[in-house]
Amino acid sequence: MFDTLYEWFWWERIWLPVNLTWADLEDREGRVYAKASHLYVTVPYTFAFLLIRYLFERWIATPIAVSAGIKQRVHLKAEDNPILEHYYITQCRNPAQADIDGLSKKSSLSVRQVERWFRRRRGQDLPGVLKKFREASWRFVFYLLAFIGGIVALYDSMLESQYWYYILEMSFYGSLLLSVAFDVKRKDFKEQIIHHLATLVLLSFSWCVNYIRIGTLVMIVHDASDVLLESAKLFNYAKWEKTCQSLFVLFAMVFMVTRLIIFPLWLIHCTWVYPVQHYPAFFGYYFFNVMLVVLLCLHIFWAYLILCMIRKFMFGTLTRDERSDNEEEEEEESSLTEDECKDQHKLGNGLAVGEKRDKRNGFQCLSPPENICRSKT
């Protein structure tokens, strides 16, 4: 059974055109070809990347964040309540009003206390700016080194340099898939998963059938704009707004050129038009191009979000990242700020300090301070 599946999976008509066989790709006369067995090393390298990332974020990214004035914000912790905690974990993080009324009766708490408990519990799960900075730092360093390495590998055109470029890129994306449960949840979470899987499938397929040059070009095109995006995020978290805005505009320009012009009009054009001039179309030809089109569709989706950000940026209404940040985060931060402001200013008689000292401002603490960092990326 296993042998049958193995033979079917590696059937030459799936992977190669009619006039080629696996025997034609055997090493001979000093010529070395890429083989599927070369990719096995990506499995241990993926876990190695997770370890390197942990060490990098702990010993390098965190001190840099602290030196930039970025600190971990500690939210008020929700009180222990087994009934509400069970509902939060198994049912819903944001219950409807009818459910809140029912939970109020079960837990012997008022409706307002139940609402406050859920706000604080959601606040405990919100990622802080420090966590975002560490993630962006790790990705920025990798994309920068990978982009430089890709240029070198493309110029070198030797199998060994391209081999390491492939291995490191695939191991990195493999580590992103494994860490997705612990990373900051983004608005485009599902699209990111599809992107990582499509990238891994494309790289694996292109290596096995020796489409190495086109695979290298695809990776370089992606890394070129990713470097600018992650650097813009870093400066945003550090509150260097002008630098962040300049980098974002540059990122948007590079993204549009590389992923909406070069990628479809050059790379996909080459893989779609030229191969059939040398041999009849086969399954691998269609499969490879369909996966490239999947990436192109994701690029169009992200380009739409980027254009929305640019429009809001031009009209001065940009408050968050349309491309990736969680939609609920700002609302949660605002609600939590109100709660924390109330709790920190209450006196024994139930009046706020601000109310006694300055009656003209009323309950001024109910509005979040202007200097709260509202992340754009």
Steps between C-alpha positions, in 0.01 A plus 500: 500500500773744598706413193198558277434844650869584475514406132179688426618814681830508312344404165701679234196620309391703801831673563676504163410561133458209261855505365668492843545233769658495846797323346573814298544689827762266646842649570747424227813642338543761774145630464303504826121527515266589785329205671204465733720337764687830536192652664481257793736720697234773516320309777775533766588846366141613560530418869843660505343821371248492785784474751702776332193721492438448872857592584497798264176643638613448860860620488509742204153631407385562857800716604464699176130553573576616854765743373239639258262563790266209427367329812260218564167641606342303785120489493282445802452128551151354503403344831485122519153383407462137380156561346603798289838346414335181373263702282787714371706198397228272364232735369582859413744777587240772443157375617172654392285694746264205557797276588638767733167510685507121540862500618416775748245274668727196497802681642306719747658811347337809362475546124756781516743279693464223240562745216807637679631148563481413129668827402787432735524135395521599136758758597721227645513336158577819307857512369707786635717734298812328634386165359424658164839671496681173569315320220560781252870512597544130432328517164685816398840343572413182311346672197795737474758220513289281273465776240875557497561124487252463215679762291830320562348160413344637183825658391706195594270256313667207678289221642665513844417866566147460368461185708567689823273782389217252446565314826506814713189649339301178531613447860400856587150466354468162668580664834237768432238230451598330827500825698177638355306401813732711718555798271290815492163424342452708188201605296639308203575187705341256252666666204837477672452125555409453134801709398746299712362166380501610135857626538619172652326294230640721224855487633488123552358436155738738324799338671393144416449577130802733479306823448759655728558832329132592487463391863788725601345795317164445670664509845700815421189679375323421827789589731558840335179656635484297823822664622342845470173393660665357812731801533199733480334301778807531719509877471126517556527308827785732602273799416729638229197603296667690216753223439223241517286691248791544260588130517137405452469711185820343370369155592174563315688606186734199509207265574299623203796480263637162607179310572250651259729579205820294508342188651210455252639671189848352519516193722156348434529597134828306473362189675177508302620579146853370445484140634236389247729616220740218591270218615125424529317624808482247787351485849800657672487793256138576588552435872798733525327785319178460698698536825663814361154637419390424859786718622400770251144500637637548851715786370190667354318460831787658695539774239135593559562529875814706438310738271234538770775599743646748254157657444447539875855624540446773240175615662636474855270220621753219534485347851600138446652259251238391246739232382561297811400618845205354686185709455392457862824616656436873503152457647636273771784739580254789529265307729785372715644848532168624633485220757859547611454874525197456723661243728822695542321824598232375735499606866330347793186707452470388138592837345782546253800712587458698181141582595594648837799696375356641182126512465527682170639191329238264641584133461792576277663164561223324308669601176824316412812717516619645171846353540383138495679319219245374252690265279473549126683183405 
